[in-house]
Amino acid sequence: MSGGVDSSVAAALLVDSGEKVFGLMLRLWSAGPERPNRCCSPRDVSNARKVAGRLRIPFYVLDAKDEFKNRVVDSFISGYADGLTPNPCLRCNREIRWGLLLEHATKLGATHLATGHYALLRRTNGHYRLYRALDRRKDQSYVLSVLGQKQLTRTLLPLGELDKEKVREIARDLGFVTADRPESQDLCFLGGGDYRTFLAERMEATPGAILDKQGNSLATHSGLENFTIGQRKGIGISGPEPLYVIDKDVKRNALIVGPRAELGRTHFTVRELNWVSGSPPSGETPLTVQVRYRTPAVSAQLETFQDRTEVVVEKPLTHIAPGQAAVFYDKDECLGGGLISR
């Protein structure tokens, strides 16, 4: 439970179905008392406790500040230091929620971990398969692509067939204080702040050259961590046409920019592949790939070599950023994914 409407309703649906339920909330690291983690602020803890009270279920808080800081936040910072654009939600789901949290829930007697994620789970021939939520606007299968059979056999996703408004309606009918809690798209540990400010407080900025693809020096950047592939605003260069971030050359500490026509790529390499089923799809499976949480999936092919796996897409994609996840689908089924390397 996070003190939000989704986990509140997930718990209510399970209680209503006759399941024996207890609520478990993670207390995660934050940047300070003035910027509490939005997943577990004092108000969120209070709201989750009130929801548990209305449902008459036990409620516990698990202190995971140190583990979250060491495994998720520090990895986020080091990723930017290495020129990547990391997605910390992937690591959090794999190592904290379906790692530390599930382990602790098991010790308390739980058989399954239920969350408020919007995705569908279906069991076929003894295997669990992950699908997009019916409400495609809220679908979160992308960030669950890091899970495998070991985790999914013990997972329940009660909201997969509901849309957000229906979830809020259920919460209002039950009198939950979380019913109209506003959503946030920010990373939880930023506490509503900007990620650039967060990084600037923890990394020493190293200015460097802004170059075009021909190697011409155009200006000076404030630090590679302040930029991501596909970014247009904030480069600080005016010209006859808008310039975009094409690449980040960490070895030279150079930011490579160019017009939109130079931005698209039709192939890239992935690492740390995880397949939900435990095995890669057959070569005949029609794949699509999604390279950011909110970008549409496009047709793709996988090419496997001895030392790497490459992805080839039909049309150039403009936001292929090392550190982000490339998640593969067969229609609405999430097959798994990996991290974009180069």
C-alpha positions in Angstrom: 0.0 0.0 0.0 1.3 3.4 -0.9 -1.3 5.7 0.4 -2.7 6.2 -3.1 -6.0 5.2 -4.6 -4.8 2.3 -6.7 -3.3 0.2 -4.0 -6.3 1.1 -1.7 -8.8 -0.3 -4.2 -6.6 -3.3 -5.0 -6.8 -4.2 -1.3 -10.5 -3.6 -1.2 -11.2 -5.8 -4.2 -9.3 -8.7 -2.6 -11.1 -8.3 0.8 -14.4 -8.2 -1.1 -13.5 -11.5 -2.9 -12.9 -13.2 0.4 -9.1 -13.2 0.5 -7.3 -12.8 3.8 -5.4 -9.6 3.4 -2.9 -7.4 5.3 -1.5 -4.1 4.1 2.3 -3.6 3.9 3.8 -0.2 3.1 7.4 0.6 2.3 9.1 3.5 4.0 11.6 4.7 1.3 14.5 7.1 1.3 13.9 10.7 0.5 16.1 13.7 -0.1 15.1 15.2 3.3 12.1 16.1 5.5 11.3 19.0 3.4 11.1 16.8 0.3 9.4 13.5 1.5 9.2 10.5 -0.8 5.8 10.8 -2.5 5.2 7.0 -2.0 5.5 7.2 1.7 5.2 10.7 3.1 3.7 11.0 6.7 0.4 11.9 5.1 0.5 8.8 2.8 1.3 6.5 5.7 -1.7 8.0 7.6 -4.0 7.6 4.6 -2.9 4.0 4.0 -3.5 3.3 7.7 -7.0 4.8 7.5 -7.8 2.7 4.4 -6.6 -0.4 6.2 -8.8 0.5 9.2 -11.9 0.8 7.0 -11.1 -2.6 5.5 -10.4 -4.0 9.0 -7.1 -5.5 7.9 -3.7 -5.4 9.6 -1.3 -2.8 8.4 2.5 -2.7 8.7 5.2 -0.4 7.6 8.6 -1.8 6.4 11.6 0.5 6.7 13.5 0.1 3.4 15.2 3.4 3.3 18.8 2.1 3.2 18.1 -0.7 0.7 16.2 1.8 -1.5 19.0 4.3 -1.3 21.7 1.8 -2.0 20.0 -0.2 -4.8 17.8 2.4 -6.5 18.9 6.0 -5.8 22.7 5.4 -6.0 22.2 3.4 -9.2 20.2 6.3 -10.6 23.0 8.8 -9.8 25.8 6.6 -11.1 23.8 5.9 -14.2 23.8 9.6 -15.1 27.5 9.8 -14.2 28.1 7.2 -16.9 26.1 9.1 -19.5 22.9 7.0 -19.2 19.3 7.9 -18.8 18.2 5.3 -16.2 14.7 4.3 -15.2 14.8 3.7 -11.5 11.3 2.2 -11.4 12.6 -0.9 -13.2 15.2 -1.6 -10.5 12.8 -0.7 -7.7 10.2 -3.2 -9.0 12.7 -6.0 -9.4 14.8 -5.5 -6.3 12.6 -3.7 -3.8 9.0 -4.5 -4.4 9.3 -8.0 -5.8 12.5 -8.6 -3.8 12.7 -7.1 -0.3 8.9 -6.4 0.0 7.8 -9.9 -1.2 10.4 -11.5 1.1 9.1 -9.6 4.1 5.5 -10.3 3.2 6.3 -14.0 3.0 7.8 -13.9 6.5 4.5 -12.4 7.7 2.6 -15.3 6.1 1.6 -14.0 2.7 1.2 -16.4 -0.2 0.9 -13.6 -2.8 1.9 -9.9 -3.3 -0.9 -7.8 -4.7 -0.3 -4.3 -6.1 -2.2 -1.5 -7.7 -0.3 -1.7 -11.0 -2.4 -1.6 -14.2 -1.6 -4.8 -16.1 -3.1 -8.2 -16.6 -1.9 -11.7 -15.6 -3.1 -14.8 -17.2 -2.1 -18.4 -16.5 -1.7 -20.7 -19.5 -0.5 -24.3 -19.3 1.0 -23.6 -15.9 2.9 -20.5 -17.0 2.0 -16.9 -16.2 1.8 -14.4 -19.0 1.8 -10.6 -18.6 -0.5 -8.4 -20.7 -1.2 -4.7 -21.1 -4.1 -3.4 -19.0 -7.5 -2.8 -20.5 -7.0 0.9 -19.8 -4.2 1.5 -22.2 -3.7 5.0 -20.9 -2.7 3.6 -17.5 -0.9 0.4 -18.7 2.2 -0.3 -16.6 3.3 -3.6 -18.1 6.4 -1.7 -19.3 7.8 -1.3 -15.8 6.8 -4.9 -14.9 8.8 -6.4 -17.8 11.7 -7.1 -15.3 9.6 -9.8 -13.6 9.8 -13.5 -14.4 7.9 -16.7 -13.5 9.3 -16.8 -10.0 7.7 -13.4 -9.1 4.6 -13.7 -11.2 3.5 -17.0 -9.7 3.1 -15.1 -6.4 1.6 -11.9 -7.9 -2.0 -10.5 -8.1 -2.9 -7.5 -10.2 -6.6 -6.7 -9.3 -6.8 -3.5 -11.3 -5.9 -4.9 -14.8 -9.5 -4.8 -16.1 -10.5 -1.5 -14.6 -10.0 2.1 -15.8 -8.8 4.9 -13.5 -12.2 6.6 -13.2 -13.8 3.3 -12.1 -11.1 2.8 -9.5 -11.7 6.3 -8.1 -15.5 5.6 -8.1 -15.0 2.5 -6.1 -12.8 4.4 -3.6 -15.4 7.1 -3.2 -18.1 4.6 -2.6 -16.0 3.0 0.1 -15.3 6.4 1.7 -11.5 6.2 1.2 -9.5 9.3 1.9 -7.3 8.3 -1.0 -10.2 8.5 -3.6 -9.2 11.8 -5.1 -5.5 11.9 -4.4 -3.8 13.5 -7.4 -1.4 11.5 -9.5 2.3 12.4 -9.9 4.5 11.5 -12.8 7.7 12.5 -11.0 10.2 10.0 -9.6 9.1 9.3 -6.0 12.4 10.2 -4.3 12.6 13.6 -6.0 9.8 14.9 -3.6 8.3 16.9 -6.4 11.6 18.5 -7.4 13.4 18.4 -10.7 15.9 15.6 -11.4 18.5 18.0 -12.6 18.5 19.9 -9.3 18.6 16.5 -7.4 21.7 15.5 -9.4 23.4 18.9 -9.1 23.2 18.5 -5.3 25.0 15.1 -5.5 27.3 15.3 -8.5 30.1 17.7 -9.5 29.2 19.2 -12.8 31.8 18.9 -15.5 31.2 21.3 -18.4 32.3 20.2 -21.8 31.9 20.9 -25.6 28.7 20.8 -27.5 29.6 19.3 -30.9 27.7 18.6 -34.2 28.2 15.2 -35.8 31.1 16.6 -37.9 33.0 17.5 -34.7 32.5 21.2 -34.9 32.4 22.9 -31.6 29.2 24.9 -31.1 29.1 25.9 -27.5 29.7 24.6 -23.9 27.3 22.3 -22.0 26.8 22.5 -18.2 27.2 18.7 -17.6 26.1 15.6 -19.5 23.8 14.6 -16.7 21.5 17.6 -17.6 20.6 16.1 -21.0 19.0 13.1 -22.5 18.7 11.8 -26.1 16.0 13.6 -28.0 16.0 16.6 -25.8 15.4 19.9 -27.6 14.8 22.5 -24.9 17.6 23.8 -22.7 20.6 23.2 -25.1 21.2 26.9 -25.3 22.0 27.2 -29.0 20.0 29.2 -31.5 20.2 28.5 -35.2 18.2 28.3 -38.4 16.5 25.1 -37.2 16.0 23.5 -33.8 18.8 21.3 -32.5 18.3 18.1 -30.6 20.6 15.9 -28.4 21.8 13.2 -30.7 24.3 11.4 -28.4 26.4 11.8 -25.2 30.1 11.0 -25.7 31.2 10.2 -22.1 34.8 9.6 -23.0 35.2 13.1 -24.5 32.6 14.7 -22.1 30.9 16.0 -25.3 27.3 16.6 -26.1 26.4 15.8 -29.7 23.6 17.8 -31.2 22.0 18.1 -34.6 18.7 18.7 -36.5 15.8 16.3 -36.1 16.7 14.6 -39.3 19.9 13.3 -37.6 18.1 12.1 -34.5 16.4 8.9 -35.6 17.9 5.4 -35.3 16.8 2.1 -36.7 18.9 -0.2 -34.6 20.4 -0.4 -31.1 21.9 -2.9 -28.7 20.2 -4.3 -25.5 21.7 -6.0 -22.4 20.4 -7.7 -19.3 17.5 -9.3 -21.2 14.7 -10.7 -19.1 12.0 -12.9 -20.7 8.8 -13.2 -18.7 8.3 -16.8 -19.7 11.9 -17.7 -19.0 12.8 -18.2 -22.7 13.2 -15.8 -25.7 10.4 -15.7 -28.3 10.7 -17.8 -31.4 12.1 -16.1 -34.5 8.6 -16.2 -36.0 6.9 -14.2 -33.3 5.8 -10.8 -34.6 7.4 -8.4 -32.2 6.9 -4.7 -31.3 9.2 -2.8 -29.1 8.6 0.2 -26.7 11.7 2.3 -25.8 10.1 4.7 -23.3 7.3 4.3 -20.8 4.9 6.6 -22.7 6.1 6.1 -26.3 4.1 3.8 -28.7 5.4 0.4 -29.6 6.7 -0.1 -33.1 7.5 -3.3 -35.2 10.9 -4.8 -34.4 13.2 -7.7 -35.1 15.7 -9.2 -32.7 19.2 -10.2 -34.0 21.2 -12.4 -31.6 24.9 -12.6 -31.8 27.5 -14.4 -29.6 28.3 -11.2 -27.7 25.2 -9.0 -28.0 21.6 -8.7 -29.0 20.5 -6.0 -31.4 17.1 -4.6 -32.1 16.1 -3.4 -35.6 13.0 -1.3 -36.1 11.2 -0.4 -39.3 11.1 3.3 -38.8 13.7 5.6 -37.1 13.0 6.2 -33.4 14.0 9.5 -32.0 14.2 8.7 -28.2 16.5 5.7 -28.0 18.4 6.5 -24.9 21.0 4.2 -23.3 19.8 3.2 -19.8 16.1 3.1 -20.7 14.3 -0.2 -21.2 13.4 -1.7 -24.5 10.3 -3.8 -23.8 9.0 -6.3 -26.3 5.4 -7.2 -27.0 3.4 -9.7 -29.1 0.3 -7.7 -29.7 -0.8 -7.0 -26.0 1.4 -9.6 -24.4 4.5 -8.3 -22.7 7.3 -10.7 -23.4 10.1 -9.0 -21.5 12.8 -6.6 -22.2 16.3 -5.3 -21.6 18.3 -2.2 -21.1 19.4 -0.1 -24.1 23.2 0.0 -24.1 24.2 1.8 -27.3 
